[in-house]
Amino acid sequence: MPLAVADIDTPAVLIDLDIVEANIRRLQERLDGFGVANRPHIKTHKIPALAKLQIAAGAVGITCQKLGEAEVFAEAGVADDILLTYNVIGAAKTERLAALVRRLERMAVVLDNETVARGLAEAAVRHDVDIRFLVECDTGFGRTGVQSPQAALDLARAAARLPRMQFEGLMTFPLKLPDTRQFLERALQLFNGAGIPVPVVSGGGTPAVASVGDVPMLTEHRAGTYIYNDVMMVTAGAAGWDDCAMRVRATVVSRPTGSRAILDAGSKVLTWEQHNAQGFGRIVEYPDAVVAGFSEEHGKVDLASCARRPEVGEVVHLIPNHCCAVTNMMDEVYGIRGGRVEAVFPVAARGKVR
Ligand SMILES: Cc1ncc(COP(=O)(O)O)c(C=O)c1O
């Protein structure tokens, strides 16, 4: 392993460990301040060693988006308490889920329809386990989730009537005010009226951390991106540049014109993710440069607004638009501190999308 950052060949993904540790500490303190449990989403880093830091700082468990991630993290002995925030469909997956439930101290899964519930119940019976579930509520994001508080109650009741299925609570992503609070308030009234306890109300999202205090019924929060941060989080006002821990290290391989530079990192490292950002990443050494687009292995940089311009062979560092997507592009990332490489982390759950 290279000992100095300057010796790391490009393209490479670097993670500043001082910033990671500060981000972990800050989020934990904020959620502790609200009295809300911290259940970080590991899809951002996919690295068991970093999840161990999150748990050591006070997280109650972890969140995984995909079963394959949960299997990797269970195998690594990271946490005995995992929430899977995805509808699990088909016998190939429900078998694996039931095996995980058997193996972990606590494993819960979300669902938003009865087809999922029936498949889970069948696997639970076959494996002789109880499956804890949360009903996912769409409180304004427009993705998965039941569409009304009444639908949440109806689904919870229908699923809990199935064998070995245990209702544990409600889940939503992200927090949208005032919609999320109103939805959850009404849902809790309905559950209360029906005499059904709701031990867990799980919210999520890094920008949403600022709103946790405005959704007082939350018992836990799932933030993911906060551990690294990225251009999207800065654009959203959820982080500053100094809070961004991930850097893509890249070399200028060509300067075909006076105003164009080409990097050896293209869409297969930085990805086409854009969301609300301008361009496709921020070059730390040249903040006025615009990463205008990619080929797979070429990053196209417009230098027209730069007074100073890089030369061929120069190495630069980029803060990506969306760190979670970049995570899935590399076999390993370099943990750095003070210009030195402290660890090379295999991205253990890379590609675990099943
Ligand atoms: C279900 C769910 N929970 C939590 C998160 C974490 O959100 P963020 O990455 O903004 O921290 C995500 C992100 O995609 C998500 O889909």
Ligand as a Chemical Component Dictionary entry (heavy atoms), coordinates in Angstrom:
data_LIG
# 
_chem_comp.id                   LIG 
_chem_comp.type                 NON-POLYMER 
_chem_comp.pdbx_formal_charge   0 
_chem_comp.three_letter_code    LIG 
# 
loop_
_chem_comp_atom.comp_id 
_chem_comp_atom.atom_id 
_chem_comp_atom.alt_atom_id 
_chem_comp_atom.type_symbol 
_chem_comp_atom.charge 
_chem_comp_atom.model_Cartn_x 
_chem_comp_atom.model_Cartn_y 
_chem_comp_atom.model_Cartn_z 
_chem_comp_atom.pdbx_ordinal 
LIG C1 C1 C 0 -34.913 4.600  2.705  1  
LIG C2 C2 C 0 -33.772 5.523  2.914  2  
LIG N1 N1 N 0 -33.416 5.855  4.173  3  
LIG C3 C3 C 0 -32.370 6.664  4.420  4  
LIG C4 C4 C 0 -31.605 7.183  3.386  5  
LIG C5 C5 C 0 -30.434 8.050  3.710  6  
LIG O1 O1 O 0 -30.550 9.337  3.154  7  
LIG P1 P1 P 0 -29.277 10.269 2.931  8  
LIG O2 O2 O 0 -28.407 9.584  1.984  9  
LIG O3 O3 O 0 -29.846 11.569 2.470  10 
LIG O4 O4 O 0 -28.622 10.424 4.254  11 
LIG C6 C6 C 0 -31.949 6.866  2.060  12 
LIG C7 C7 C 0 -31.183 7.411  0.939  13 
LIG O5 O5 O 0 -31.364 7.131  -0.203 14 
LIG C8 C8 C 0 -33.053 6.023  1.822  15 
LIG O6 O6 O 0 -33.430 5.683  0.573  16 
# 
loop_
_chem_comp_bond.comp_id 
_chem_comp_bond.atom_id_1 
_chem_comp_bond.atom_id_2 
_chem_comp_bond.value_order 
_chem_comp_bond.pdbx_ordinal 
LIG C1 C2 SING 1  
LIG C2 N1 SING 2  
LIG C2 C8 DOUB 3  
LIG N1 C3 DOUB 4  
LIG C3 C4 SING 5  
LIG C4 C5 SING 6  
LIG C4 C6 DOUB 7  
LIG C5 O1 SING 8  
LIG O1 P1 SING 9  
LIG P1 O2 DOUB 10 
LIG P1 O3 SING 11 
LIG P1 O4 SING 12 
LIG C6 C7 SING 13 
LIG C6 C8 SING 14 
LIG C7 O5 DOUB 15 
LIG C8 O6 SING 16 
# 
